[in-house]
């Protein structure tokens, strides 16, 4: 009878130990799952950084652009002067812009020379030129420094047509 009682106590003790081990394993699994869920999302860290809006960084293009439209303006000499700033959200993009500013200015001058004075007289024309400027800048950056990323916006801080 004493042996049966010891077997019952031993089985109850094993049952309690099994329950404790199962509870500890459950807590470990739950903790690991919570850690993974909160600290490791499906998107890489770079994508998370890019998706959250960083503060804008503005860069003032050093000199104004001045072009003439003498061949397009019924033999009247007409001028366009543009001052601009660019905006990005990463300093390395601004650094790449500053590094390659001579090439960017050259391509922008070619863009501005190719414009039609009458087209730029409308707000749609100036907005189209603004978008074309953004594409031109990002094309140059992609060509010269593909890892830099791109400029997010171009702002004409002054646009004078005479």
DACORVEN-V840365 format. One record per pair of residues at least 12 apart in sequence whose C-alpha atoms are under 10 Angstrom apart, sorted by the first residue. I is the first residue (numbers start at 1). J is the second residue. D is the distance in whole Angstrom. If there is no record, write none. Layout:
i=I j=J d=D
i=I j=J d=D
This chain:
i=50 j=89 d=9
i=50 j=90 d=9
i=53 j=89 d=8
i=54 j=88 d=9
i=54 j=89 d=6
i=54 j=90 d=8
i=55 j=88 d=9
i=55 j=89 d=6
i=55 j=90 d=8
i=56 j=86 d=10
i=56 j=87 d=6
i=56 j=88 d=6
i=56 j=89 d=5
i=56 j=90 d=8
i=56 j=91 d=9
i=56 j=152 d=9
i=56 j=153 d=10
i=57 j=86 d=8
i=57 j=87 d=6
i=57 j=88 d=5
i=57 j=89 d=6
i=57 j=90 d=7
i=57 j=91 d=7
i=57 j=93 d=9
i=57 j=94 d=8
i=57 j=151 d=10
i=57 j=152 d=10
i=58 j=85 d=6
i=58 j=86 d=6
i=58 j=87 d=5
i=58 j=88 d=7
i=58 j=89 d=9
i=58 j=91 d=10
i=58 j=94 d=8
i=58 j=151 d=10
i=58 j=153 d=9
i=58 j=154 d=10
i=58 j=155 d=10
i=59 j=84 d=9
i=59 j=85 d=5
i=59 j=86 d=5
i=59 j=87 d=6
i=59 j=88 d=8
i=59 j=94 d=7
i=59 j=95 d=9
i=59 j=97 d=9
i=59 j=98 d=8
i=59 j=154 d=10
i=60 j=83 d=8
i=60 j=84 d=6
i=60 j=85 d=4
i=60 j=86 d=7
i=60 j=87 d=9
i=60 j=98 d=10
i=60 j=155 d=10
i=60 j=157 d=9
i=61 j=83 d=7
i=61 j=84 d=6
i=61 j=85 d=6
i=61 j=86 d=7
i=61 j=97 d=9
i=61 j=98 d=9
i=61 j=101 d=8
i=61 j=104 d=10
i=61 j=105 d=9
i=62 j=83 d=9
i=62 j=84 d=9
i=62 j=85 d=9
i=62 j=98 d=9
i=62 j=101 d=9
i=62 j=105 d=10
i=63 j=82 d=9
i=63 j=83 d=7
i=63 j=84 d=9
i=63 j=105 d=9
i=64 j=80 d=10
i=64 j=81 d=7
i=64 j=82 d=6
i=64 j=83 d=5
i=64 j=84 d=7
i=64 j=105 d=10
i=64 j=157 d=10
i=64 j=158 d=9
i=64 j=159 d=10
i=65 j=80 d=8
i=65 j=81 d=5
i=65 j=82 d=5
i=65 j=83 d=6
i=65 j=84 d=9
i=65 j=105 d=8
i=65 j=108 d=8
i=65 j=109 d=7
i=65 j=112 d=8
i=65 j=159 d=9
i=66 j=79 d=7
i=66 j=80 d=6
i=66 j=81 d=4
i=66 j=82 d=7
i=66 j=83 d=9
i=66 j=109 d=8
i=66 j=112 d=9
i=66 j=113 d=9
i=66 j=159 d=10
i=66 j=160 d=9
i=66 j=161 d=10
i=67 j=79 d=6
i=67 j=80 d=5
i=67 j=81 d=7
i=67 j=82 d=9
i=67 j=109 d=8
i=67 j=110 d=9
i=67 j=112 d=7
i=67 j=113 d=6
i=67 j=114 d=10
i=67 j=115 d=10
i=67 j=161 d=10
i=68 j=80 d=6
i=68 j=81 d=9
i=68 j=112 d=9
i=68 j=113 d=7
i=68 j=115 d=10
i=68 j=117 d=9
i=68 j=161 d=9
i=68 j=162 d=9
i=69 j=112 d=10
i=69 j=113 d=7
i=69 j=114 d=9
i=69 j=115 d=8
i=69 j=116 d=7
i=69 j=117 d=7
i=69 j=118 d=10
i=69 j=161 d=10
i=69 j=162 d=10
i=70 j=117 d=10
i=71 j=116 d=10
i=72 j=114 d=10
i=72 j=115 d=9
i=72 j=116 d=7
i=72 j=117 d=7
i=72 j=118 d=9
i=73 j=116 d=9
i=73 j=117 d=7
i=73 j=118 d=8
i=77 j=162 d=9
i=78 j=117 d=8
i=78 j=161 d=7
i=78 j=162 d=5
i=79 j=117 d=9
i=79 j=160 d=8
i=79 j=161 d=6
i=79 j=162 d=5
i=80 j=112 d=8
i=80 j=113 d=9
i=80 j=115 d=10
i=80 j=117 d=8
i=80 j=120 d=9
i=80 j=159 d=7
i=80 j=160 d=6
i=80 j=161 d=5
i=80 j=162 d=7
i=81 j=112 d=10
i=81 j=158 d=8
i=81 j=159 d=6
i=81 j=160 d=5
i=81 j=161 d=7
i=81 j=162 d=9
i=82 j=112 d=9
i=82 j=155 d=10
i=82 j=156 d=7
i=82 j=157 d=8
i=82 j=158 d=6
i=82 j=159 d=5
i=82 j=160 d=7
i=82 j=161 d=9
i=83 j=155 d=8
i=83 j=156 d=6
i=83 j=157 d=5
i=83 j=158 d=5
i=83 j=159 d=7
i=83 j=160 d=9
i=84 j=130 d=10
i=84 j=154 d=7
i=84 j=155 d=5
i=84 j=156 d=4
i=84 j=157 d=5
i=84 j=158 d=7
i=84 j=159 d=9
i=85 j=153 d=9
i=85 j=154 d=6
i=85 j=155 d=5
i=85 j=156 d=7
i=85 j=157 d=7
i=85 j=158 d=10
i=86 j=134 d=9
i=86 j=137 d=9
i=86 j=151 d=7
i=86 j=152 d=8
i=86 j=153 d=6
i=86 j=154 d=5
i=86 j=155 d=6
i=86 j=156 d=9
i=86 j=157 d=10
i=87 j=150 d=9
i=87 j=151 d=6
i=87 j=152 d=6
i=87 j=153 d=5
i=87 j=154 d=6
i=87 j=155 d=8
i=88 j=149 d=9
i=88 j=150 d=7
i=88 j=151 d=5
i=88 j=152 d=5
i=88 j=153 d=7
i=88 j=154 d=9
i=89 j=150 d=9
i=89 j=151 d=8
i=89 j=152 d=8
i=89 j=153 d=10
i=90 j=148 d=9
i=90 j=149 d=9
i=90 j=150 d=9
i=90 j=151 d=9
i=90 j=152 d=10
i=91 j=148 d=9
i=92 j=147 d=9
i=92 j=148 d=6
i=92 j=149 d=8
i=92 j=150 d=10
i=93 j=141 d=9
i=93 j=145 d=10
i=93 j=147 d=9
i=93 j=148 d=5
i=93 j=149 d=6
i=93 j=150 d=6
i=93 j=151 d=7
i=93 j=152 d=10
i=94 j=148 d=9
i=94 j=149 d=10
i=94 j=150 d=9
i=94 j=151 d=8
i=95 j=148 d=9
i=96 j=141 d=7
i=96 j=144 d=9
i=96 j=145 d=7
i=96 j=146 d=10
i=96 j=147 d=9
i=96 j=148 d=6
i=96 j=149 d=9
i=96 j=150 d=9
i=96 j=151 d=10
i=97 j=137 d=8
i=97 j=138 d=9
i=97 j=140 d=9
i=97 j=141 d=7
i=97 j=145 d=9
i=97 j=148 d=9
i=97 j=150 d=9
i=97 j=151 d=8
i=99 j=141 d=10
i=99 j=144 d=10
i=99 j=145 d=10
i=100 j=137 d=10
i=100 j=140 d=8
i=100 j=141 d=8
i=100 j=144 d=8
i=100 j=145 d=9
i=101 j=137 d=9
i=101 j=140 d=10
i=101 j=141 d=10
i=103 j=137 d=9
i=103 j=140 d=7
i=103 j=141 d=9
i=103 j=144 d=9
i=104 j=133 d=10
i=104 j=136 d=8
i=104 j=137 d=6
i=104 j=138 d=9
i=104 j=139 d=9
i=104 j=140 d=6
i=104 j=141 d=8
i=105 j=136 d=10
i=105 j=137 d=9
i=105 j=140 d=10
i=107 j=133 d=9
i=107 j=136 d=7
i=107 j=137 d=8
i=107 j=139 d=10
i=107 j=140 d=8
i=108 j=132 d=9
i=108 j=133 d=7
i=108 j=134 d=9
i=108 j=136 d=7
i=108 j=137 d=8
i=108 j=140 d=10
i=109 j=133 d=10
i=111 j=129 d=9
i=111 j=132 d=8
i=111 j=133 d=8
i=111 j=136 d=8
i=112 j=129 d=8
i=112 j=132 d=10
i=112 j=133 d=9
i=115 j=129 d=8
i=117 j=161 d=8
i=117 j=162 d=10
i=120 j=161 d=9
i=121 j=161 d=8
i=126 j=156 d=9
i=126 j=159 d=9
i=127 j=155 d=10
i=127 j=156 d=10
i=129 j=156 d=10
i=130 j=153 d=9
i=130 j=154 d=6
i=130 j=155 d=7
i=130 j=156 d=7
i=131 j=153 d=8
i=131 j=154 d=8
i=131 j=155 d=10
i=132 j=154 d=10
i=133 j=153 d=9
i=133 j=154 d=7
i=133 j=155 d=10
i=134 j=150 d=9
i=134 j=151 d=7
i=134 j=152 d=8
i=134 j=153 d=7
i=134 j=154 d=6
i=134 j=155 d=9
i=135 j=150 d=9
i=135 j=151 d=9
i=135 j=152 d=10
i=135 j=153 d=10
i=135 j=154 d=10
i=137 j=150 d=8
i=137 j=151 d=7
i=137 j=153 d=10
i=137 j=154 d=9
i=138 j=150 d=5
i=138 j=151 d=6
i=138 j=152 d=9
